[in-house]
């Protein structure tokens, strides 16, 4: 085998591997994980488990994890778009179907300026808070503490996790907003790159937030120009 043929074979292998990874293996992992979560939700919704408060926690946790899986898969497609061979049949599902559904969902949420609810970190925090509450609840069993909890209390605890996660996320974005308005680079560059991660083929998923940030960046530039003039 001469050097040219060897290089051609090596290049072919390198182009096949990303296609198999990002268009077959990773979608299957996400799909099986999502199906497992759905089956677990069905089990916990049965009469045997649903009467117990612990089922409420696990249902909310599974829903939150499923949302994180879906958003993570969308972000993976955006992040690894340069690794996907769009001429391959394996990648048609990512390039056509998922892209169409994603754009439709984000466009719908954008109408109400709610696309921030599709922020993956938000739902990761919800899952973390629910797990923290579950750990506290299970610790009473370890210390043999008698405590009666109703399903309503479990439901409100899950709602508290969602509200508190949203509150933390809002505080985070306010900090980013402050840094952008005051032209600080501590978190501005990172989040602007995250928000503005769209390419020529990918619609901006957070246009409502970007509009707010960019408008104040423009106002800052105008005020700076006025100061320089006067």
C-alpha positions as CSV (number, residue, x, y, z in Angstrom):
1,X,0.0,0.0,0.0
2,X,1.5,3.3,-1.1
3,X,1.4,6.5,1.0
4,X,-1.4,8.1,-1.0
5,X,-3.7,5.1,-0.6
6,X,-2.8,4.9,3.1
7,X,-3.7,8.5,3.6
8,X,-6.9,8.1,1.7
9,X,-7.9,5.1,3.8
10,X,-7.0,7.0,7.0
11,X,-9.1,10.0,5.9
12,X,-12.0,7.7,5.1
13,X,-11.9,6.1,8.5
14,X,-11.7,9.5,10.2
15,X,-14.8,10.7,8.3
16,X,-16.8,7.6,9.0
17,X,-16.2,7.5,12.8
18,X,-17.8,10.9,13.6
19,X,-20.8,9.9,11.5
20,X,-21.3,6.7,13.5
21,X,-20.7,8.5,16.8
22,X,-22.9,11.5,16.3
23,X,-25.6,10.1,14.0
24,X,-26.0,6.6,15.4
25,X,-24.5,5.9,18.8
26,X,-25.3,9.2,20.5
27,X,-28.9,9.3,19.2
28,X,-29.5,5.7,20.3
29,X,-28.1,6.5,23.8
30,X,-30.5,9.5,24.1
31,X,-33.4,7.5,22.7
32,X,-32.9,4.5,25.0
33,X,-32.5,6.9,28.0
34,X,-35.7,8.7,27.1
35,X,-37.7,5.5,26.6
36,X,-36.4,4.2,30.0
37,X,-37.6,7.4,31.7
38,X,-41.0,7.2,30.0
39,X,-41.4,3.5,31.1
40,X,-40.4,4.5,34.7
41,X,-42.9,7.3,34.7
42,X,-45.6,4.9,33.6
43,X,-44.6,2.5,36.4
44,X,-44.7,5.3,39.1
45,X,-48.1,6.4,37.8
46,X,-49.6,3.0,38.5
47,X,-52.0,2.6,41.4
48,X,-49.4,0.7,43.5
49,X,-46.8,3.5,43.5
50,X,-48.8,6.7,42.8
51,X,-50.4,6.5,46.3
52,X,-47.0,7.0,47.9
53,X,-45.4,10.5,48.1
54,X,-42.1,9.1,46.9
55,X,-43.6,8.5,43.5
56,X,-44.3,12.2,43.0
57,X,-40.6,13.0,43.5
58,X,-39.5,10.3,41.1
59,X,-42.1,11.4,38.4
60,X,-40.9,15.0,38.6
61,X,-37.3,13.9,38.6
62,X,-37.8,11.7,35.5
63,X,-39.7,14.5,33.7
64,X,-36.9,17.0,34.5
65,X,-34.2,14.5,33.4
66,X,-36.1,13.8,30.1
67,X,-36.3,17.5,29.3
68,X,-32.6,17.8,30.0
69,X,-31.9,14.8,27.7
70,X,-33.9,16.4,24.9
71,X,-32.3,19.8,25.2
72,X,-28.9,18.2,25.6
73,X,-29.5,16.3,22.4
74,X,-30.4,19.5,20.5
75,X,-27.3,21.3,21.9
76,X,-25.2,18.3,20.9
77,X,-26.4,18.6,17.3
78,X,-25.5,22.3,17.3
79,X,-22.1,21.8,18.9
80,X,-21.1,18.8,16.8
81,X,-22.5,20.1,13.5
82,X,-19.0,20.2,11.9
83,X,-18.6,16.5,12.8
84,X,-21.8,15.4,11.0
85,X,-21.7,14.2,7.4
86,X,-25.0,15.5,6.1
87,X,-24.8,13.5,3.0
88,X,-25.0,10.3,5.1
89,X,-28.3,8.5,5.5
90,X,-27.6,8.2,9.2
91,X,-27.6,12.0,9.6
92,X,-30.9,12.7,7.8
93,X,-32.8,12.4,11.1
94,X,-30.5,15.0,12.8
95,X,-30.3,17.4,9.8
96,X,-34.0,17.3,8.7
97,X,-36.5,16.0,11.3
98,X,-34.8,17.1,14.5
99,X,-33.8,20.5,13.1
100,X,-37.4,21.2,11.9
101,X,-38.9,20.2,15.3
102,X,-36.3,22.2,17.2
103,X,-36.9,25.4,15.2
104,X,-40.6,25.1,15.6
105,X,-40.4,24.6,19.4
106,X,-38.0,27.5,19.9
107,X,-40.0,29.8,17.6
108,X,-43.2,29.0,19.5
109,X,-41.5,29.7,22.9
110,X,-39.9,32.9,21.4
111,X,-43.3,34.4,20.8
112,X,-43.9,34.5,24.5
113,X,-40.2,35.2,25.3
114,X,-40.1,31.9,27.2
115,X,-37.2,30.3,25.3
116,X,-35.1,30.7,28.5
117,X,-37.2,27.8,29.9
118,X,-35.4,25.6,27.3
119,X,-32.1,26.4,29.0
120,X,-30.6,23.0,29.9
121,X,-28.9,24.2,33.1
122,X,-32.3,25.2,34.5
123,X,-33.7,21.7,34.4
124,X,-30.4,20.3,35.6
125,X,-30.8,22.5,38.7
126,X,-34.4,21.2,39.1
127,X,-33.1,17.6,39.1
128,X,-30.4,18.5,41.6
129,X,-32.8,20.2,44.0
130,X,-35.3,17.3,43.8
131,X,-32.4,14.9,44.5
132,X,-31.4,17.1,47.5
133,X,-34.9,17.0,48.9
134,X,-35.0,13.2,48.4
135,X,-31.8,12.9,50.3
136,X,-33.2,14.9,53.2
137,X,-36.4,12.8,53.1
138,X,-34.5,9.5,53.1
139,X,-32.2,10.7,56.0
140,X,-35.2,10.5,58.3
141,X,-35.4,6.8,57.6
142,X,-31.7,6.4,58.5
143,X,-32.1,8.2,61.8
144,X,-35.5,6.5,62.4
145,X,-37.4,9.8,62.6
146,X,-41.1,9.5,62.4
147,X,-42.5,11.8,59.8
148,X,-45.7,11.6,57.8
149,X,-45.7,13.2,54.4
150,X,-48.7,13.5,52.0
151,X,-48.6,13.5,48.2
152,X,-49.6,17.2,48.3
153,X,-46.5,18.0,50.3
154,X,-44.4,16.1,47.9
155,X,-46.0,17.9,45.0
156,X,-45.4,21.3,46.6
157,X,-41.8,20.3,47.3
158,X,-41.3,19.6,43.5
159,X,-42.9,22.9,42.6
160,X,-40.6,24.6,45.1
161,X,-37.6,23.0,43.3
162,X,-38.8,24.3,39.9
163,X,-39.5,27.8,41.2
164,X,-36.2,28.0,43.1
165,X,-34.3,26.7,40.0
166,X,-36.0,29.4,37.9
167,X,-35.1,32.0,40.6
168,X,-31.4,30.9,40.5
169,X,-31.4,31.1,36.7
170,X,-32.9,34.5,36.8
171,X,-30.3,35.7,39.2
172,X,-27.6,34.2,36.9
173,X,-29.0,36.0,33.9
174,X,-29.3,39.3,35.8
175,X,-25.6,38.9,36.6
176,X,-24.8,38.3,33.0
177,X,-27.0,41.3,32.1
178,X,-25.1,43.5,34.6
179,X,-21.8,42.4,33.2
180,X,-22.9,43.1,29.6
181,X,-24.3,46.5,30.4
182,X,-21.1,47.5,32.4
183,X,-18.9,45.8,29.7
184,X,-17.3,43.4,32.2
185,X,-15.8,40.3,30.7
186,X,-16.2,37.9,33.6
187,X,-19.2,36.1,32.2
188,X,-20.2,38.2,29.3
189,X,-18.0,36.4,26.7
190,X,-19.0,33.0,27.8
191,X,-22.8,33.6,27.8
192,X,-22.8,35.7,24.6
193,X,-21.0,32.8,22.9
194,X,-23.5,30.4,24.4
195,X,-26.5,32.4,23.4
196,X,-25.1,33.3,20.0
197,X,-24.0,29.7,19.1
198,X,-26.1,29.6,15.9
199,X,-24.4,29.1,12.5
200,X,-25.7,29.9,9.1
201,X,-27.8,26.8,9.2
202,X,-29.0,27.0,12.8
203,X,-31.6,29.4,14.1
204,X,-30.7,31.4,17.2
205,X,-32.5,29.6,20.0
206,X,-32.3,32.6,22.5
207,X,-33.2,35.5,20.3
208,X,-35.4,37.2,22.9
209,X,-32.5,37.3,25.4
210,X,-30.1,38.3,22.7
211,X,-32.3,41.2,21.6
212,X,-32.3,42.5,25.2
213,X,-28.6,42.2,25.6
214,X,-27.7,43.6,22.2
215,X,-30.0,46.6,22.6
216,X,-28.3,47.6,25.8
217,X,-24.9,47.0,24.2
218,X,-26.0,49.4,21.5
219,X,-27.2,51.9,24.0
220,X,-23.8,51.7,25.8
221,X,-22.0,52.3,22.6
222,X,-24.2,55.3,21.9
223,X,-23.6,56.8,25.3
224,X,-19.8,56.1,25.0
225,X,-19.8,58.0,21.6
226,X,-21.7,60.9,23.2
227,X,-19.1,61.1,26.0
228,X,-16.3,61.1,23.4
229,X,-18.0,63.9,21.4
230,X,-18.7,66.1,24.3
